């Protein structure tokens, strides 16, 4: 599971560091580069929704093998092509594997560690954050192993890590059914009838909006408002990203030991609110303090994944809830950076983009108050009518 988790974001964060060389080499226009940076959210939203059906038909082991296989093939072949359209299509192939893995890992946690959901989620989200950071940090050094610098080698090398995950997945037993869970499919009404499921989807989407805006726009904010160099702004955003690693170690385990997570959700939201107020009031003097607080607030992501297992009784419902929450959530996530870009471009400032972020935090807190209360999705749903 951990060797699968480390691969889930490498197809996403490995591209940015070599994007300039990639554009020049395969004639990737700025418009298509914009499409490339939007593909992860679209893929995670659309392709992830198909995963429960595949898992029920082929089994969780074979579905995870297929996900890692798609990832390995997509990562390897896109590093060889010379056409921008071929690169985009093969990126979708790699991202499809990541989308399937996103949905499957909470399900495997529920199946194999039903009484240790917090620690198991902490383990895989920490490894996933580490893989995300490594792909962003060492793609260029990998590319520099070839003379002249080869973006193809830098991107293609991550296919090897996917193959390692695939080989490890072969060790999973053929029968993944837990002796504690005999369900093969949900026996209740569809999840869109559940208030808890919708609240979790909104919470997942709202925290994703925060993350994608932070990664995409905060470097420009610090350059414009704090007056720092491009390098220093990049370091600040990289520190925010890296902070997700220790946070992922702590938050899921902390949440898993409690039946009610509302205080934790409000605390994480408050950290982000204070960080944003500080960024607006003292962007230069307190930059590192605001980055640390925003990094603590980023614990909402591993918490959202933890709640998928904590708010379901059966593995089958966990599978459907994982797909539902992440598909709806990533659709919401895709709107955040776009709206911030429109607001910043229209007003030339940062007041309205932060108004949007504060409104999104209010939505996240409201949804978090619903999911934080101890209740199962199945409690909202009656049995399927005869």
C-alpha positions in Angstrom: 0.0 0.0 0.0 2.8 2.4 0.9 4.7 1.6 -2.4 1.5 2.3 -4.3 0.9 5.6 -2.3 4.3 7.0 -3.1 3.4 7.0 -6.8 0.0 8.8 -6.7 1.3 12.3 -7.4 4.6 11.8 -9.2 2.8 12.3 -12.6 1.6 15.6 -11.4 4.5 17.3 -9.6 7.3 16.0 -11.8 6.2 18.1 -14.8 6.4 21.7 -13.4 10.2 21.8 -12.8 11.0 20.9 -16.5 7.9 22.5 -18.1 10.0 25.2 -19.9 12.3 22.6 -21.6 9.3 20.4 -22.3 7.4 23.3 -24.1 10.4 24.1 -26.3 11.2 20.5 -27.2 7.8 19.2 -28.2 6.3 22.6 -29.2 3.8 22.6 -26.3 2.0 26.0 -26.5 1.1 28.0 -23.5 -2.6 27.1 -24.0 -1.8 23.4 -24.0 0.5 23.9 -21.0 -2.5 25.3 -19.2 -4.5 22.2 -20.2 -1.7 20.0 -18.9 -1.8 21.7 -15.5 -5.6 21.3 -15.3 -5.6 17.6 -16.3 -4.9 16.2 -12.8 -8.0 17.7 -11.3 -10.2 16.7 -14.3 -8.7 13.2 -14.3 -9.1 12.7 -10.5 -12.7 13.8 -10.7 -13.9 11.9 -13.8 -11.7 8.7 -13.8 -11.8 8.2 -10.0 -15.6 7.8 -10.2 -15.3 4.6 -12.2 -13.0 2.8 -9.7 -15.7 1.2 -7.5 -17.3 -0.5 -10.5 -13.9 -1.8 -11.6 -13.0 -3.0 -8.1 -16.3 -4.9 -7.8 -15.8 -6.5 -11.2 -12.1 -7.3 -11.1 -11.3 -7.2 -7.4 -9.3 -4.6 -5.5 -5.9 -6.3 -6.1 -6.3 -6.4 -9.9 -7.7 -2.9 -10.0 -4.7 -1.6 -8.1 -2.4 -3.6 -10.4 -4.1 -2.0 -13.4 -3.8 1.5 -11.9 0.0 1.1 -11.3 0.3 -0.5 -14.8 -1.4 2.4 -16.4 0.8 4.8 -14.4 4.0 3.1 -15.4 3.1 2.9 -19.1 1.9 6.5 -19.2 4.9 7.8 -17.5 7.4 5.9 -19.6 5.8 6.5 -23.0 5.1 10.2 -22.5 8.8 10.7 -22.0 9.5 9.3 -25.5 7.0 11.1 -27.7 7.5 14.3 -29.8 3.9 15.4 -30.2 2.2 17.7 -27.6 -1.1 15.9 -28.1 0.5 12.5 -27.6 2.1 13.8 -24.4 -1.3 15.0 -23.1 -3.0 11.7 -23.9 -0.3 9.7 -22.2 -0.4 12.0 -19.2 -4.1 11.2 -18.9 -3.2 7.5 -18.9 -0.7 8.1 -16.1 -3.2 10.2 -14.2 -5.9 7.6 -14.6 -3.7 5.3 -12.5 -3.4 8.0 -9.9 -7.1 8.6 -9.8 -7.8 4.9 -9.3 -5.2 4.7 -6.5 -6.7 7.8 -4.8 -10.0 5.9 -4.4 -8.6 2.5 -3.7 -6.2 3.2 -0.8 -8.9 4.4 1.7 -10.8 1.2 0.8 -7.8 -1.0 1.5 -7.2 0.8 4.8 -10.8 0.1 5.7 -10.5 -3.6 4.7 -7.1 -4.5 6.3 -7.0 -2.0 9.2 -10.7 -1.5 10.3 -9.6 -0.7 13.9 -6.5 1.3 13.0 -7.9 3.6 10.3 -6.1 6.7 11.7 -2.5 5.2 11.9 -2.9 3.4 8.5 -4.1 6.6 6.8 -1.3 8.5 8.5 1.2 6.1 7.0 0.0 6.2 3.4 -0.7 10.0 3.3 2.7 10.7 4.7 4.3 8.5 2.1 2.1 10.1 -0.6 3.2 13.6 0.6 6.9 12.4 0.5 6.5 11.2 -3.1 4.8 14.5 -4.1 7.7 16.5 -2.7 10.4 14.2 -4.1 8.9 14.3 -7.6 9.0 18.1 -7.5 12.5 18.3 -5.9 14.6 15.7 -7.8 13.2 15.6 -11.3 15.7 18.2 -12.4 18.7 16.5 -10.7 17.6 13.3 -12.5 17.4 15.1 -15.8 20.9 16.5 -15.2 22.3 13.0 -15.0 22.2 13.1 -18.8 24.2 15.6 -20.9 22.7 17.8 -22.1 19.9 18.0 -19.5 17.2 15.5 -20.5 13.7 16.3 -19.4 12.8 12.9 -20.9 15.0 11.0 -18.5 13.8 13.2 -15.6 10.1 12.4 -16.2 10.5 8.8 -17.4 12.5 7.7 -14.4 9.3 7.9 -12.3 7.9 5.0 -14.3 10.5 2.8 -12.5 9.0 3.7 -9.1 5.5 2.7 -10.5 6.9 -0.7 -11.5 8.2 -1.2 -8.0 4.8 -0.5 -6.6 3.2 -2.8 -9.2 5.6 -5.7 -8.2 4.8 -5.2 -4.6 1.1 -5.3 -5.2 1.5 -8.8 -6.7 2.2 -9.9 -3.1 -1.3 -9.0 -2.0 -3.5 -12.1 -1.5 -5.9 -13.0 -4.2 -8.8 -12.9 -1.8 -8.9 -9.4 -0.4 -12.2 -10.0 1.5 -11.8 -9.4 5.2 -13.4 -12.0 7.5 -15.1 -9.0 9.2 -16.7 -7.8 6.0 -18.7 -10.0 3.6 -20.4 -7.3 1.5 -19.7 -7.1 -2.2 -21.9 -4.1 -3.0 -23.9 -1.6 -1.1 -27.4 -2.6 0.1 -28.6 0.9 0.6 -29.8 3.8 -1.5 -27.2 5.8 -3.6 -24.9 8.1 -1.7 -26.4 11.3 -3.1 -29.2 10.7 -0.6 -26.8 11.0 2.3 -26.3 14.4 4.0 -23.0 13.1 5.5 -21.7 12.0 2.1 -22.4 15.4 0.6 -20.8 17.1 3.6 -17.7 15.0 3.2 -17.6 15.7 -0.6 -17.9 19.5 0.1 -15.2 19.3 2.8 -12.9 17.4 0.5 -13.5 19.9 -2.3 -13.1 23.0 -0.1 -9.8 21.9 1.4 -8.6 21.0 -2.2 -9.5 24.5 -3.3 -7.2 25.9 -0.6 -4.4 23.6 -1.6 -4.5 24.2 -5.3 -4.6 28.0 -4.8 -1.7 27.8 -2.4 0.4 25.8 -4.8 -0.6 27.8 -7.9 -0.8 31.4 -6.7 1.0 31.9 -3.4 4.5 32.3 -5.0 3.1 35.2 -7.0 1.5 36.7 -3.9 4.7 36.7 -2.0 6.6 38.3 -4.9 4.0 41.0 -5.4 3.0 41.7 -1.7 6.1 40.8 0.2 8.5 42.0 -2.4 10.7 38.8 -2.3 12.6 37.3 -5.2 11.2 34.5 -7.3 13.6 32.1 -5.7 12.6 33.1 -2.1 8.9 32.9 -3.1 9.4 29.4 -4.4 11.1 28.4 -1.2 8.2 29.6 0.8 5.7 27.6 -1.2 8.0 24.6 -1.2 8.2 24.8 2.6 4.4 24.9 2.8 4.3 21.8 0.6 6.9 20.0 2.7 5.1 20.8 5.9 2.4 18.4 4.7 4.7 15.5 5.5 4.9 15.8 9.3 1.3 17.0 9.4 0.2 13.8 7.6 2.0 11.8 10.3 0.0 13.3 13.1 -3.6 14.3 12.0 -5.0 11.0 10.9 -3.9 9.2 14.1 -5.2 12.0 16.3 -8.5 11.9 14.5 -8.8 8.1 14.6 -8.6 8.1 18.4 -11.7 10.3 18.7 -15.3 9.7 17.8 -16.0 13.5 17.3 -13.5 15.4 15.1 -15.3 18.8 15.1 -12.8 20.5 17.4 -9.9 19.3 15.3 -11.6 20.6 12.1 -12.3 24.0 13.6 -8.7 24.2 14.8 -7.2 23.5 11.4 -9.6 26.0 9.8 -8.6 28.6 12.4 -4.9 28.1 11.6 -5.5 28.8 7.9 -7.7 31.9 8.7 -5.0 33.4 10.9 -2.4 32.6 8.2 -4.4 34.5 5.6 -5.0 37.5 7.8 -1.3 37.6 8.5 -0.5 37.4 4.9 -2.7 40.4 4.1 -1.5 42.5 7.1 2.2 41.7 7.3 3.2 39.7 4.2 6.9 40.3 4.4 7.6 40.5 8.2 5.7 37.3 9.1 6.0 35.3 5.9 7.5 32.2 7.5 5.0 32.3 10.4 2.1 32.4 7.9 3.6 29.6 5.9 3.8 27.4 9.0 0.2 28.1 10.0 -1.0 27.4 6.5 1.0 24.2 6.6 -0.7 23.1 9.8 -4.1 24.0 8.2 -3.2 21.7 5.3 -3.8 18.8 7.6 -7.4 19.0 6.4 -6.4 16.8 3.4 -5.2 13.7 5.3 -8.1 14.3 7.7 -10.6 14.2 4.8 -9.1 10.9 3.6 -9.3 9.5 7.2 -13.0 10.5 7.5 -13.8 8.4 4.5 -13.1 5.3 6.5 -14.4 6.6 9.8 -17.8 7.5 8.5 -18.6 4.1 6.9 -19.4 0.7 8.3 -18.6 -1.6 5.3 -15.8 -1.8 2.8 -18.3 -1.6 -0.1 -19.7 1.7 1.2 -16.1 3.0 1.8 -15.4 2.3 -1.9 -18.4 4.3 -3.1 -17.9 7.1 -0.6 -14.2 7.4 -1.6 -15.2 7.8 -5.2 -18.1 10.1 -4.5 -16.3 12.5 -2.2 -13.2 12.7 -4.3 -15.0 13.1 -7.7 -17.3 15.9 -6.4 -14.4 17.3 -4.4 -11.9 17.6 -7.3 -14.6 19.2 -9.5 -14.8 21.9 -6.8 -11.0 22.1 -6.6 -10.7 22.8 -10.2 -12.7 26.0 -9.9 -10.5 27.6 -7.2 -7.3 28.5 -9.1 -9.3 29.6 -12.1 -11.5 32.0 -10.1 -8.4 33.4 -8.2 -6.8 34.0 -11.6 -9.9 35.8 -12.9 -10.3 37.9 -9.7 -6.6 38.8 -9.6 -6.5 39.6 -13.3 -9.6 41.8 -13.1 -8.8 43.7 -9.9 -5.0 43.7 -10.1 -4.9 43.0 -6.4 -5.3 40.3 -3.8 -8.3 41.5 -1.7 -11.0 39.7 -3.7 -9.0 36.4 -4.2 -8.7 36.3 -0.4 -12.4 37.0 0.0 -12.9 33.9 -2.1 -10.6 31.9 0.1 -12.3 33.0 3.3 -15.7 32.1 1.8 -14.3 28.7 0.9 -13.0 28.3 4.4 -16.4 29.1 5.8 -17.9 26.4 3.6 -15.2 24.0 4.7 -16.0 24.7 8.4 -19.7 24.2 7.9 -19.2 20.9 6.1 -16.6 19.9 8.7 -19.1 20.5 11.5 -21.4 17.9 9.9 -18.8 15.2 9.2 -17.1 15.8 12.5 -20.0 14.4 14.5 -19.9 10.7 15.0 -22.3 9.3 12.4 -22.1 6.7 9.6 -23.2 7.4 6.0 -25.4 4.3 6.3 -27.4 6.0 9.0 -28.6 8.5 6.4 -29.7 5.8 4.0 -32.5 3.3 4.1 -32.3 -0.1 2.4 -32.8 -0.4 -1.3 -36.5 -0.7 -2.1 -37.6 -4.2 -3.1 
